[in-house]
């Protein structure tokens, strides 16, 4: 079968290619550039815990050694400290890292991956698709046609793929603008990020703005100043003046010495593509959405797009077209981004309006601070990881379903589990392999070797049920899981979102939940295609499917 074509070699495109390769799907990455990234310390990204873990799995690099996990967060208005947060196990710190480091680690991992081919200086100018695949043409002296099974546009805000598919990209332009500087200096809050609203050294009114200081390794800080509305040019003189007055305002004495490493202007747009799928063509990352006001992180969401889409494309590539499963990518991810944009649009007039009663209402400053903190730290409606509780892949009306602390469709908690080879691993380490995860909660098993309890109690029946599922699945055992009683069973998607939790070993419900997570029953025409594929090989494929369903029914007899 033809490889998947990924257009764009930014972090999202490279992540998608690696995620597909880990699931044994070949890809071709069409890179418009030369295959190298210019070091830009002022271009950094903030990643939430689950997203950083995804990149560490794919690259094999401990990103914390190259970025900064903040010790804490402080929010100040004028001279008043509104809130201080110390990060710990209950609230893990986000990871702040220069983007060129991220891209470099991804490129290095791809260079070691035989299933990924990167074509540099390859700009797409035409896309054709038919029922059996898609073809992309790259221009240049040696114009080439590339044949693929699917194509994903990860080619940024001005996406050629989106334009060639005639997909509208409505939204708002220049929602916010920030002057940015990366510098090496000693600030009073070592290892802690700071949000300073209306600093006292600035005049009142809309130009008072705010400044954010976020630490990086080796004493480097990224400073962002919110600029007033308009298109005024950010001159080097103006930026140097902002740096000096800010550092002086934060110091008890004279302005501290600093080493300026990089500068820039960051303009935030809010846009959302009308469609994220057109037949065999998909959009991801900035090609599908732009966000970033009030501290929200667009790249983090783009990486979640890649994680969501990879296992669905892998299932279709290995097992044939599964339209409901592929359609769920747009349904799930677009809904999450739309909700994030709505929350930002509702908050912006309140937080950026200035003046009026809002400035004198008791508690208003703290409520505004809470909204901004949510955006910067990945919490609440502005920043919390998206959930897919209303997804068409969420099973309904399962008799044995029980509530746990993780609602269906939400990212699972990372607990220690016993793998099939008897080793102890983190649950998160088993994600991204294309298999469903079935986790039995069995207190006390951690003190025994796996061989002693694999043939005891409910394990034989559960193992038979897992073997009979309509998709490859891995059986894991955990001593505990938040809110889950003993002997309950969790079904987890390959991207780490909970499908359901069941009371005990209920093979029929487990099968139904797995089938729902894969998009439900295949359509008649897809079944017909499968049957055609079995011609010349007797009824081997049909018998195999009937064998699985029969095993599920047999395992389910007496389960209740």
SULDA-V250193 format. One line per field, one symbol per residue. psi: psi as a letter, one per 30 degrees, with the letter a starting at -180 (. if undefined). burial: 1 if it has 9 or more other ideal C-beta (glycine too) atoms within 8 Angstrom, else 0. A space follows every 10 residues. Layout:
psi=???
burial=???
//
This chain:
psi=kllkkjjkha eeeeeeeeee efghkklkjj jfafglkkkj ffillkklee eeeeeeeefg kjffffakjk fakkkkkcgk jelkkkkaee ikklkkkkef eeeeeeeeee ffjffkkkjl hjkkfkkkka efakkkkkla eikkkkklel kkjhhaehje eeefghklil akkhelkkkk kklkljlfik gklkjjkhkf flllaffebl kkkkkllhgk kkkkkkllka gkkjleeeee eeeeeeeeff lfblklkljk elllkjkklj ljkekfkjcg klklbfffkk lflhfljeee eeeeeeeeee feeeeeeegl kieeeeffee eeeeeeeeee eeeeeefeee ffelaaffff kkfeeeeeee eeeeeeghla fffkkklhfg kffkklhkeg klkafjlkfl klkjlklklf gflklkeffg lggfklkjjk jikffffkke ffffglbfee eeeeeeeflg kklkklkkel kjfklkglkk kklfggkkel kkjajieeee eeeeeefgga kkleeeeeee eeffkfgbge eeeeeeeeee eeeeefkge.
burial=0011111111 1111111111 1110111111 1100000001 1111111111 1111111110 1010011111 1111111000 0110101000 0001111111 1111111111 0010110110 1111001010 0011111100 0000010111 1111110011 1101101010 1001111111 1111101010 0111111110 0100000111 1111110001 1111111000 0000000111 0111111110 1000010101 1111110111 1110111000 1111111111 1111111111 1111111111 1111111100 0111111111 1111111111 1011101101 1000000100 0001110111 1111111101 0111111110 1111100101 1101010111 1100111110 0000111101 1111111111 1100100001 0011000110 1111110110 1011111110 1001001111 1111111111 1111111111 1111111110 0000011011 1001000000 1100000110 1110110010
//
